[in-house]
Amino acid sequence: MPTMIHRRFNFPELDRLYLQFQKDSKEMAGYPDNQFFNYSKLFRFLNFHINNCGDPFQAKASYYRINTHKFEKEVIDIFAQLFHAPKNNYWGYVTNGGTEGNLYGIYVARELHPEGVVIYSQDTHYSIAKICRLLRVPSLHIKSQPNGEIDYNALQDALAHEKRPPIIVANIGTTMKGAVDEVLKIKEILADLKIQNYYIHCDAAFFGMILPFVHEMESQLFDFRAGVDSIAVSGHKLIGTPMPCGVVLVKNSNAEKINSFIEYIGSSDKTITGSRNGLSPLILWYELKSAKREKLTEIINICLKRASYAIQKFNEKNIKAWRNKNSMIVLFTRPSDTIIRKWQLAVEGDLAHLITLPQVTHRVIDAIVNEVAHESKKPKAKRGRKSR
Ligand SMILES: Cc1ncc(COP(=O)(O)O)c(C=O)c1O
């Protein structure tokens, strides 16, 4: 049997797939996945099945030793520092992505407030509605402002009429428009209404790795200093990793509510899945240790400047384009399906966006702007999209 496993096969379809990915990753302008990374130093770890089941913070090692719990814990420590988590009261783990982090935050919230209601704006990522259904938690939609930020007056109205403890999801960068719900304003509303029994979860999937590195976060402060209870962030978005991953951070005293000891693995467990990817913590650890704060700040500033460049280029061609503060998500009028598919743009209704992550260079921006401008000069009927 081992000889079968080790025989070298030559599959031409794999070569084709590889070449296709090389091309596609250079034309990926619409989704928040940084395609620039090099983890070749870690390739050797692909020779092991690394499984992080259980709690990375447990004092005693679990029976299954091929894990990266130590590295995972260090990753969580780095995020805890970044998000100013209470020193002796934080806990977290490396998730499968932002969605699992959101699931975790709302799961903990529901355990603390079984009668609670999840409140979120209409610009919130679809994972939240899915999670509410999954956890059978009631929810309320609040309308958004045109820039995608929650409408604070509508939120105040809803809270004033609500008897159930609110579990508020604050968007730290909405998916489509990159708008940030101001946690401090939300806290002010809660204080004005004298609501004391509440939970705030921050969906910081993309911007959780942007805002801590910008100079003017001020009103967009979203971390534990602002009084939030949990934060979910994706690892593959700004940092860039070969597989989806993320981090969730909660107050340990809250996470303890769902802790249990599992004899089979010899470990306590308060995570969601059983087997957990042990490679992604290693990759995040490697990148966070090697990139350091200065490097990340530099990359983020370059990306933000490129977003301004994109807007300027669109405007020079008389095409309206805009972005929110501290956002690398550039919005413009939805172009034809041909352009959307070519550049893998994200769309919603009449809007499209591109995101100036490292693979979206000036050359890519120029190409998209020129194609959109060229198309906008054509009569509508001749554009590559049927009217919707
Ligand atoms: C605001 C927001 N939350 C959650 C998610 C889901 O994250 P993931 O794809 O890592 O599960 C996304 C993904 O784009 C997002 O933009």
The ligand as a MOL file (V3000), in Angstrom:
LIG
                    3D

  0  0  0     0  0            999 V3000
M  V30 BEGIN CTAB
M  V30 COUNTS 16 16 0 0 0
M  V30 BEGIN ATOM
M  V30 1 C -18.1970 41.9770 7.0320 0
M  V30 2 C -17.9730 40.5130 6.7750 0
M  V30 3 N -18.2700 39.6240 7.7370 0
M  V30 4 C -18.0860 38.3140 7.5800 0
M  V30 5 C -17.5550 37.8260 6.4100 0
M  V30 6 C -17.3680 36.3550 6.2760 0
M  V30 7 O -16.0260 36.0760 6.4170 0
M  V30 8 P -15.4460 34.6670 5.9070 0
M  V30 9 O -15.6030 34.6790 4.4270 0
M  V30 10 O -14.0260 34.7220 6.3740 0
M  V30 11 O -16.2370 33.6070 6.5680 0
M  V30 12 C -17.2260 38.7030 5.3740 0
M  V30 13 C -16.6800 38.1970 4.1110 0
M  V30 14 O -16.5040 38.8630 3.1440 0
M  V30 15 C -17.4320 40.0760 5.5670 0
M  V30 16 O -17.1490 40.9640 4.6180 0
M  V30 END ATOM
M  V30 BEGIN BOND
M  V30 1 1 1 2
M  V30 2 1 2 3
M  V30 3 2 2 15
M  V30 4 2 3 4
M  V30 5 1 4 5
M  V30 6 1 5 6
M  V30 7 2 5 12
M  V30 8 1 6 7
M  V30 9 1 7 8
M  V30 10 2 8 9
M  V30 11 1 8 10
M  V30 12 1 8 11
M  V30 13 1 12 13
M  V30 14 1 12 15
M  V30 15 2 13 14
M  V30 16 1 15 16
M  V30 END BOND
M  V30 END CTAB
M  END
